[in-house]
Amino acid sequence: MGMGIKRNGSGYYDPTAYKAFKSVLRDERRGREKLKKDHIRDYATEAFRYYSFLGKPHKEDLEKKYYQEALEEYQRRQERGSGISKPTEAAIMYAEGILRQKQAELWDILAVEKTMAQLHVWERKAVEMVYFPHAQRDMKKGEISERVQSASVLIPVDERSVYRYLKKARSIFAYERGLRK
């Protein structure tokens, strides 16, 4: 169909899925086989990072923001003229269409919110220390390991516990998002 990897199955742009897919392709090109198969690891990691990148918004606030932006965009387009007879109804339909396009992103945000709410204090701290810093840029090789080491010192727990906390967060995220393991 030629939709490309930046679009989800519905044809809408999905930044979380795109970054996860890119990571899997990069690993395959390097000929790596992951010792532990965790099929949602990359997707969940990118969802947590994207949530941080957006400033840890609530889903409802993000929906309102997108809706308002869509109405403003529609208004700007109308100033140029389109000939539609009922601009209010058309504006609402346009805004709802934009929200449908952003639905996967909103579901990811909601799943991350629910996940963070279910985690205990140390688990939440570990997720924030490992996944949230520098969310605007791509991660370098070994960066998660470095962050896990740092988190194990600051929390204080051993590194295995931090990895266990991260895995628990990814599992809860997968369940809340409706992903299969």
N, C-alpha and C positions, 0 to 999 in steps of 0.2 A: 504494500500500500504506500510505501515511501514516507511514513510518518516520522521516521527517525527515532533515535533512542531518547530524545529529550521529551517525548510525548508518551503519555500512558495509554492504556488500551482504549480509552474513550477518545483519544486524540487531543487531550489537553496537556499543556506543559506541566511537568511534575519534576521540580528540582531535586527532591529527595531521591526519587527512583533513579534519576539520571546520574547523580553522584555515586550511588551504590552500584549501578550497572557499570559505570566507568571503572570503579575500583575492582570489580570482578574481572573485567576485560584486561586491566593492567596486570592482575595476578596471573591470569591465564597466559598472557604474552611472556611473562617472566618465567613461565614453566613451573610455578609454585603450586604445590598441593597443600592445602591447609590440613594440618594434623587433626584438628577438631572441626567437624562439619557443623557449622552454625549458619544456616542459610539466610537468616534474617539479620546477622551481625552488622553487615555494612549498611543495610537499609535503616536499621534502628539507630546506629551510630550517627548517620547523616540526619535522621529526624531530630535527635537530641541537639545536634550542632545547629540545625536550621532553626529550631526553637530558640536557642540562645542567640543566634544571629538576628532574629526578629525582635529581640529584647524581652523574651519570656512573656509573650502576650497571652491573655485569656482568649479562648476560641471566640466567644461572643464579641469581645472587643475587636478582634481581627475581622470578623464578619461585618460588623458595623463599619469599620474603616474601609474595607473593600467595597461595601455597598455605597458608602458616601463617595468614594473615589469614582465609582462607576457612574453615579448620578452626575457628578461634576464633569466627567469626561463626556457624558451624553450632552450635557448643557453646552460645553465648548463646541461640540460637533453641530449642535442645533444653531448656534450663532452663525455658522457658515451657511446654514439652510439645507433642508432635506425634503421638505414638502409633506411631512407626516402631519395628519390632521389632529391627532390626539397626543400631544407631546408628553403629558403626564403618564398616561398608560404605557406609551412606548418607552419612556425613561425607566419605569419600574420593570418592564420586561427586559430591557437591556441590563439593568443592575442584577436581576435574578439570573440572567444568562452568565454574567461574569462570576457570580457566586457558584453556579454549577461548574464552571471551568476550574474554580479554585477549591472544589470540594475535597479532592485528595489531600491537598495541603492542610485544609481545615481539620480533616480527620486525623492527620498526623499530629497536629498541634493538640487536639483533644486527647489523643492517646498518650502523648508525652505528659500533659497535665495530670491525667489520671494516674499515670505511672509514678510521677513524682509525689503525688498525694499518698500513694500506697507504701512508699519506701520509708524505712526507719531513718532516723537522723543521720547516722554514719553512712548508710547506703546512699542517701540523697546527697550528702557531702561528697562522697566518692564520685558519683555521677557528675556533679557540678565541677569538681576539680579536674576530671579527666576529659569530659566531652565539651564543656562550655567555653573554655578559654580559646581565643583567637578563632572563633567560628567563621569569620569572614574569609579566611584563607584555607587553601588545601593543606592537609596534614602531610608532614614529611615522614619518611620511613623511620620507624622507631619512636615516633613522638608519643604515641599512647603508652609505650613501655616507660618512657621517661616520666610521663605524668603519673603513671601508676606508682612508680618509685617515690615520687614527691608526695603523692597522696598518702602512701603507706607511712611516711614519716610524720606528716602533719595530722593524720586522723587520730591516733596512732593504732595501726593494725598491720599485719604482715601483707605482703603483695598478693598472696593467694586469696586473702579475704577481699581485697579490693577487686580482683578479677571476678570473684564470686558475686560481689555486689553488682558489678557491671552486667554480668550474665543474668542475674535476677532481674535487673531493670530492663534488659532487652527482652526477656521472656514475658514480663508483665506488659511491655509495650506491644509485643506481638499479639498477645491475647486481646488487649484493649483495641488494637487496630484491626483485629480479625484476620491476622495472617496465620498461615499454616507453618508449623515447624518442620 
